[in-house]
C-alpha cells in the first residue's frame, strides 16, 4: 500500500486544488463534481454509483489522497466510492461532525473512535484542525485496519490503533458480515460472513488497559448494529461523563437507538446539524430531520447534568 504522502490522485480539501494527477484525472473529477453539484437538490442521489463506476473503470489499482489540513492526510484506494467522493468539491463527508469536533478543539479530552474505518476522524481529531487530541482508534475489519494504521502513522505519538470488535464484553471471537467496508460489522445469526474473525473488546476494558479510566472522553460509536452492546460495555465511562457521538440511520423510521438512549438510559440527546445543535427530547422529533433513507444522522448523548452542557448550550438551535 502507498504511504499517506504518495498518491496517484490527490486533492487539497481546503482549496479544492488537484495536487497530484494528470489532465485525465482532472476531467473525471470535474465531471463527477458537476454531477454532485447538480444533484444536490435530490440529496446527490446517484453520486455514489457514478463514483463507483469511475473508480472501477478508471481508477482501479490507484491510490488517492485527500488533505484535510496542513498535518492531516488520508489515503485510500481511488476505486472506493465511499471515499473517492471526497475528491469532489461538491461533496462533504459529515460536515456537521467536522463542525462539532472543531467546536471541541479547545477542550481537554481523549477521543475513542469505535469503528474508525480508515481513520478519517481519528486523523482529524489528532491533527491541528481537531486540537491534536489523544486518540484510541478501533477497527474490526483487517483490510480496513491496514489502511487505518497507514493513515494514523504520522500521528503515532497521539493515536493508538486496535484491531478489535467493540462489544459489551471482551475476549469473544466474532465473525464479520460481508457488507461493504462502510457497513461491515459483526454478523448476526444467519447472516453471511466474509470469513473474517476478530476478538471483541468492551470500551471500559480498553480504557482500563490504556490507562484512560477517569479521562474526559468523547466516544464515537459507528459499530454497525451493536451500539446497544457498545453502550453496555462502557457503563463506567458513561458514569464518568463521556460524551457519545452515535448514528441514527435514515432507514430506521422508529429511531430505535435514540429511543433506547432517551427512554431506557435517560441520557440527554442532541442532533448535530451543519449550523448548530438541536435538543431531542422525544425520538419522534427526528421525523422532522431524517429525510434521507440512505444517510446516517449524527447525534450526541450525554448525562443530564453533564460538564459538556455549557458547550452544547452555546450552539443550541430552536427545535
FENWOWO-V707027 format. One record per backbone hydrogen bond with DSSP energy under -1.0 kcal/mol. NH is the residue of the N-H (numbers start at 1). CO is the residue of the C=O. If there is no record, write none. Layout:
# FENWOWO-V707027
NH&CO  NH&CO
This chain:
# FENWOWO-V707027
6&3  8&63  9&63  10&20  11&65  12&17  13&67  16&12  19&10  20&10  26&22  27&23  28&24  29&25  30&26  31&27  32&28  33&29  34&30  35&31  36&32  37&33  38&34  39&35  40&37  42&39  43&40  44&39  47&44  50&46  51&47  52&48  53&49  54&50  55&51  56&52  57&53  58&54  59&54  62&59  64&76  65&9  66&74  67&11  68&72  69&72  72&69  74&66  76&64  78&62  80&77  84&80  86&83  87&84  88&85  98&94  99&95  100&96  101&97  102&98  103&99  104&100  105&102  107&104  110&216  111&134  112&218  113&136  114&112  114&220  115&138  116&138  119&116  123&119  124&120  125&121  126&122  127&123  130&124  132&127  133&125  135&158  136&111  137&160  138&113  139&162  145&141  146&142  147&143  148&144  149&145  150&146  151&147  152&148  155&152  156&153  158&155  159&155  160&135  162&137  164&162  165&199  167&201  171&200  174&198  176&196  177&185  183&180  187&175  191&188  194&176  198&174  200&172  201&165  204&233  206&202  207&203  208&204  209&205  210&206  211&208  212&207  215&212  218&110  219&243  220&112  221&245  222&114  230&226  231&227  232&228  233&229  234&231  238&234  239&235  240&236  241&238  242&237  243&217  244&301  245&219  246&299  248&297  250&295  252&249  255&252  259&255  260&256  261&257  262&258  263&259  264&260  265&260  267&261  268&302  270&300  271&278  272&298  273&276  277&315  278&271  280&269  285&282  286&283  287&284  288&285  289&286  290&286  291&289  295&292  297&248  299&246  300&270  301&244  302&268  306&303  309&306  312&308  313&309  314&310  315&312  317&277
